[in-house]
Amino acid sequence: MRVIIRYFFRTLRLVLTPFMLLSEKLSTPESVTRSADEQARADEASKDLALYQFKACPFCIKVRKEIARLGLNIETRDAQHDPEHRAALEAGGGRIKVPCLKIHQEDGSERWLYESDEIKAWLQERFEPA
């Protein structure tokens, strides 16, 4: 019975993934407008960020849409299919859970921020134009 349930959910994910990715493409909002100097500052501040994610995870999609809305250039790392990124997420963050935003802080330390709503709030606090 377990095998049947496992294959049912794998098949369901396989069928739903293209629809989720298409929905993301169609519903991603326009980027905020910034001056060239403001955008350069945002790009500089976001270069120390990396988002560990699974491509079809709805919570990851939510965070990627916020990144697009804020016009940020944050590296995305596939923790589902890339064993190096998966190992780095587990070693640094302590668990394999996505989305996870890796933040290199100015003092050289790293902060691992989990939970899509917390990541969105942190990004809005830091990058939302006035």
Contacts in CASP RR format, 6 or more apart in sequence:
PFRMAT RR
TARGET T0000
AUTHOR 0000-0000-0000
METHOD contacts of the structure
MODEL  1
MRVIIRYFFRTLRLVLTPFMLLSEKLSTPESVTRSADEQARADEASKDLA
LYQFKACPFCIKVRKEIARLGLNIETRDAQHDPEHRAALEAGGGRIKVPC
LKIHQEDGSERWLYESDEIKAWLQERFEPA
13 56 0 8 1.000
16 56 0 8 1.000
17 55 0 8 1.000
17 56 0 8 1.000
20 56 0 8 1.000
20 58 0 8 1.000
20 61 0 8 1.000
21 55 0 8 1.000
21 56 0 8 1.000
24 61 0 8 1.000
24 64 0 8 1.000
24 65 0 8 1.000
27 65 0 8 1.000
28 64 0 8 1.000
28 65 0 8 1.000
28 68 0 8 1.000
28 69 0 8 1.000
29 65 0 8 1.000
29 68 0 8 1.000
29 69 0 8 1.000
30 69 0 8 1.000
31 68 0 8 1.000
31 69 0 8 1.000
31 70 0 8 1.000
31 71 0 8 1.000
32 69 0 8 1.000
32 70 0 8 1.000
32 71 0 8 1.000
32 128 0 8 1.000
32 129 0 8 1.000
33 129 0 8 1.000
34 42 0 8 1.000
34 71 0 8 1.000
34 129 0 8 1.000
38 129 0 8 1.000
39 71 0 8 1.000
42 70 0 8 1.000
42 71 0 8 1.000
42 72 0 8 1.000
42 127 0 8 1.000
43 72 0 8 1.000
43 73 0 8 1.000
45 126 0 8 1.000
45 127 0 8 1.000
46 72 0 8 1.000
46 73 0 8 1.000
46 74 0 8 1.000
46 127 0 8 1.000
47 73 0 8 1.000
48 103 0 8 1.000
48 104 0 8 1.000
49 72 0 8 1.000
49 74 0 8 1.000
49 75 0 8 1.000
49 101 0 8 1.000
49 102 0 8 1.000
49 103 0 8 1.000
49 104 0 8 1.000
50 74 0 8 1.000
50 75 0 8 1.000
50 76 0 8 1.000
50 77 0 8 1.000
50 101 0 8 1.000
50 102 0 8 1.000
51 60 0 8 1.000
51 63 0 8 1.000
51 64 0 8 1.000
51 67 0 8 1.000
51 74 0 8 1.000
51 75 0 8 1.000
51 76 0 8 1.000
51 77 0 8 1.000
51 99 0 8 1.000
51 100 0 8 1.000
51 101 0 8 1.000
51 102 0 8 1.000
51 119 0 8 1.000
52 77 0 8 1.000
52 79 0 8 1.000
52 85 0 8 1.000
52 88 0 8 1.000
52 89 0 8 1.000
52 98 0 8 1.000
52 99 0 8 1.000
52 100 0 8 1.000
52 101 0 8 1.000
52 102 0 8 1.000
53 60 0 8 1.000
53 63 0 8 1.000
53 64 0 8 1.000
53 76 0 8 1.000
53 77 0 8 1.000
53 78 0 8 1.000
53 79 0 8 1.000
53 98 0 8 1.000
53 99 0 8 1.000
53 100 0 8 1.000
54 60 0 8 1.000
54 78 0 8 1.000
54 79 0 8 1.000
54 80 0 8 1.000
54 98 0 8 1.000
55 78 0 8 1.000
55 80 0 8 1.000
57 98 0 8 1.000
57 99 0 8 1.000
59 98 0 8 1.000
59 99 0 8 1.000
59 116 0 8 1.000
60 98 0 8 1.000
60 99 0 8 1.000
60 116 0 8 1.000
62 116 0 8 1.000
62 120 0 8 1.000
63 99 0 8 1.000
63 101 0 8 1.000
63 116 0 8 1.000
63 119 0 8 1.000
63 120 0 8 1.000
63 123 0 8 1.000
64 76 0 8 1.000
66 119 0 8 1.000
66 120 0 8 1.000
66 123 0 8 1.000
66 124 0 8 1.000
67 74 0 8 1.000
67 123 0 8 1.000
70 123 0 8 1.000
70 124 0 8 1.000
70 127 0 8 1.000
70 128 0 8 1.000
71 127 0 8 1.000
72 123 0 8 1.000
72 127 0 8 1.000
74 101 0 8 1.000
77 85 0 8 1.000
77 88 0 8 1.000
77 89 0 8 1.000
78 85 0 8 1.000
79 85 0 8 1.000
79 86 0 8 1.000
79 89 0 8 1.000
79 96 0 8 1.000
79 98 0 8 1.000
79 100 0 8 1.000
80 86 0 8 1.000
80 98 0 8 1.000
86 96 0 8 1.000
89 95 0 8 1.000
89 96 0 8 1.000
89 98 0 8 1.000
89 100 0 8 1.000
90 96 0 8 1.000
92 102 0 8 1.000
92 110 0 8 1.000
92 112 0 8 1.000
93 100 0 8 1.000
93 102 0 8 1.000
93 112 0 8 1.000
94 112 0 8 1.000
97 114 0 8 1.000
99 114 0 8 1.000
99 116 0 8 1.000
99 119 0 8 1.000
100 112 0 8 1.000
100 113 0 8 1.000
100 114 0 8 1.000
101 112 0 8 1.000
101 113 0 8 1.000
101 119 0 8 1.000
101 122 0 8 1.000
101 123 0 8 1.000
102 110 0 8 1.000
102 111 0 8 1.000
102 112 0 8 1.000
102 113 0 8 1.000
103 110 0 8 1.000
103 111 0 8 1.000
103 112 0 8 1.000
103 113 0 8 1.000
104 110 0 8 1.000
105 111 0 8 1.000
113 119 0 8 1.000
113 122 0 8 1.000
END
